[in-house]
Structure formats: C-alpha cells, structure tokens
Amino acid sequence: MSSVNLTNHFLIAMPAMADPYFAHTLTYICRHGDDGALGLVVNRPIDLTLRGLLEQIDIPMSADHGGQLPIYYGGPVQMDRGFVLHAPLGAWQSTLAVNDNIGLTTSRDILQTVGRGELPPEGLLVTLGYAGWEAGQLERELSENSWLTVEATTEVLFAMPPERRLEAALGSLGVSLAMLSDQAGHA
C-alpha cells in the first residue's frame, strides 16, 4: 500500500458511512503517519459555547469576543478533554504543529489566553474529543471507500459556518453530496 500522508486534509464521510460517530462528518486530519492518524470532526457543534466551557473549567472570560463560539464534537476518543485547533501556530505548552500556520493545542494556557481576549476567535475551533486511527486503519477505510479526501483550507475550517463545511469541502472536488452514491463500486 502506498504511503500517503493526509495531514492537513479533510476526510469526507461517504453517504454509506454507517458509523454514527462519523456519518455526515467532515474530519480534519491533524497528524497522519506510519503509527496511525489523529483528526477532529469540524462540522458537529454541540450544545456548549466557549464561554460555557471556560466557566466549567474555572477560566475567567474577561472579554466577550468569541464567547458564543460553539464547541464541537471532535470524535469518540477522550470526549472529556479539550482540543484547540488554531491559526496562527503560536507558542503554547503542548502543541502539535499541523503545518506552518495551524496548530492543535491541548494545554490550558491557550484557553486562558482566549479567556483574556488576547487570541482572536477567527482562527479558533475547540472540540471535546478527537478521532483516532491505529496504524493502517485509515488506509483500510480509504480502500473500502468510506471516505473521500481533499486538501484542507483555512477558509472552510475557520471562516465557514459548520453546517456548510461538508458541502464546501466536497465542492472543492467538483462534486456535491447529491452526486455521491451510497453504494461503493469496484471495477
């Protein structure tokens, strides 16, 4: 099997995706390598705002900018833990650099900075949980036509309303959800 690195790509769930965790999702891949993959579902806001999350973890929010940002279901792994996807990269205690501009941070210091109003909310997406694949699992799912892939854009990731992200990612491939069959075909 060829070694394709899908870091900084979107996974688009195919219509036949039966797994309720991933049906109708757009997942951003933060890391993909020989040991597996890590991603965040970026189009499923939950019933919690950034202000509400910060209140729950005792981080004061002095400014209201960004307080109404939705928190997202990021995936079925560690759903009690926060993951902050952000641009620009910055310098935080625990950050995985996805690329030169986007980082995934799990340390509290980024949320404290957001609470003080020192980090613009325009390049911020906060999830509870993440999606993980063990070595070879994502490649297997791709060969089974469970996902379409496309290079990610910051516009879809941060600037677009969550309900439009899946269709926008598909549009960058020149297709729409209505054009996709829920039956995979193999030649």
C-alpha positions in Angstrom: 0.0 0.0 0.0 1.4 3.4 -0.9 2.3 5.7 2.0 0.0 8.7 1.6 0.2 11.4 4.3 -3.2 13.0 4.8 -2.0 15.6 7.4 -3.8 18.9 6.7 -6.5 17.1 4.6 -10.2 16.7 5.1 -11.9 13.3 5.3 -15.4 13.5 3.9 -17.7 10.7 5.1 -19.3 8.9 2.2 -23.1 8.6 2.3 -22.9 4.9 3.1 -20.9 5.6 6.3 -22.9 3.6 8.9 -20.8 4.5 12.0 -22.9 7.0 13.9 -19.7 8.8 15.2 -18.8 9.7 11.6 -21.9 9.7 9.4 -22.2 13.0 7.6 -19.0 14.4 9.0 -16.1 16.4 7.8 -12.9 15.5 9.7 -9.7 17.5 9.7 -6.6 15.3 9.9 -4.0 16.9 12.3 -1.5 14.1 12.1 -1.1 11.0 9.8 1.9 8.7 9.8 3.0 5.1 10.0 1.7 4.9 13.6 -1.8 6.0 12.7 -3.8 9.2 12.4 -5.4 11.8 14.6 -8.2 14.1 13.4 -11.1 16.3 14.6 -14.6 16.4 13.4 -15.2 20.0 12.4 -18.9 20.2 11.4 -20.7 19.0 14.5 -21.2 21.7 17.1 -22.6 20.6 20.4 -24.8 22.4 22.9 -22.0 24.3 24.6 -20.3 27.6 23.9 -16.7 28.7 24.5 -17.9 30.8 27.4 -19.7 27.9 28.9 -16.7 25.6 28.6 -14.4 28.1 30.2 -16.9 28.5 33.1 -16.9 24.8 33.6 -13.1 24.6 33.9 -12.8 27.8 36.0 -11.1 30.0 33.4 -12.4 33.6 33.6 -13.6 35.2 30.4 -12.9 38.9 30.6 -13.9 39.8 27.0 -16.9 38.7 25.2 -15.2 38.3 21.8 -15.5 34.6 21.0 -17.7 33.7 24.0 -20.5 32.5 21.7 -18.2 30.3 19.6 -19.6 26.8 19.5 -17.7 23.8 20.9 -17.6 20.8 18.6 -17.8 17.1 19.0 -14.3 16.2 17.8 -14.6 12.5 17.9 -15.2 9.5 20.1 -11.8 9.4 21.9 -11.2 11.3 25.1 -14.5 13.2 24.9 -13.9 14.8 28.3 -10.8 16.5 27.0 -10.5 19.8 25.1 -8.6 20.2 21.8 -7.9 23.6 20.4 -7.3 23.9 16.7 -5.9 27.4 15.9 -4.2 29.6 13.4 -1.7 31.1 13.7 0.5 28.4 15.3 1.7 30.4 18.3 3.9 29.1 21.2 1.9 27.0 23.7 2.9 24.4 26.3 1.5 21.4 24.4 1.1 22.0 20.6 1.2 19.7 17.6 2.2 21.8 14.6 -0.1 20.6 11.8 1.7 22.9 9.3 3.4 26.2 9.4 0.2 28.1 10.2 -2.1 25.6 12.1 -1.6 24.0 15.5 -3.5 21.6 17.7 -3.1 22.5 21.4 -4.2 20.6 24.4 -2.7 22.7 27.2 -4.7 25.1 29.4 -2.6 28.1 28.6 -4.2 28.7 25.2 -7.7 28.7 26.8 -6.5 31.2 29.5 -5.2 33.5 26.7 -8.6 33.2 24.9 -10.4 34.0 28.1 -8.3 37.2 28.5 -9.3 38.2 24.9 -5.7 38.0 23.7 -6.3 35.5 20.9 -8.6 36.4 18.0 -11.5 33.9 17.7 -11.4 34.0 13.9 -8.8 31.2 13.7 -10.1 29.1 16.6 -12.0 25.8 16.7 -12.4 24.0 20.1 -13.6 20.4 20.3 -14.2 17.8 23.0 -12.7 14.6 21.9 -10.9 13.5 18.8 -10.9 10.8 16.2 -8.0 8.3 16.1 -6.9 5.5 13.8 -4.3 2.9 14.6 -1.6 2.1 12.1 -3.1 1.0 8.7 -6.7 1.5 9.9 -7.4 4.8 8.0 -5.7 3.4 4.8 -8.0 0.3 5.1 -11.1 2.6 5.4 -10.0 4.6 2.4 -9.6 1.4 0.3 -13.2 0.4 1.4 -14.5 3.8 0.0 -15.6 5.0 3.5 -14.0 8.4 2.9 -13.2 11.0 0.2 -10.1 13.1 0.8 -9.3 16.7 -0.2 -6.6 19.1 0.9 -8.0 21.3 3.7 -8.4 25.1 3.5 -8.4 27.5 6.4 -11.5 29.2 4.9 -13.6 26.0 5.3 -12.0 25.2 8.6 -12.4 28.6 10.4 -14.4 31.0 8.3 -17.4 28.9 7.2 -20.5 28.1 9.3 -20.3 24.4 10.4 -23.4 23.4 8.5 -21.8 24.5 5.2 -18.3 22.9 5.7 -19.0 19.4 4.4 -20.6 20.6 1.2 -17.9 23.2 0.7 -15.1 20.6 1.0 -17.0 18.4 -1.5 -17.4 21.4 -3.8 -13.6 21.8 -3.9 -13.6 18.4 -5.5 -16.2 19.5 -8.0 -18.9 17.3 -6.6 -21.9 17.7 -4.3 -23.4 15.4 -1.7 -26.4 14.7 -4.1 -23.9 13.3 -6.7 -22.5 10.7 -4.3 -23.9 7.2 -4.3 -24.3 5.4 -1.1 -23.2 2.2 -2.8 -19.4 1.9 -3.5 -18.4 0.4 -6.8 -15.3 -1.6 -7.6 -14.1 -2.3 -11.1 
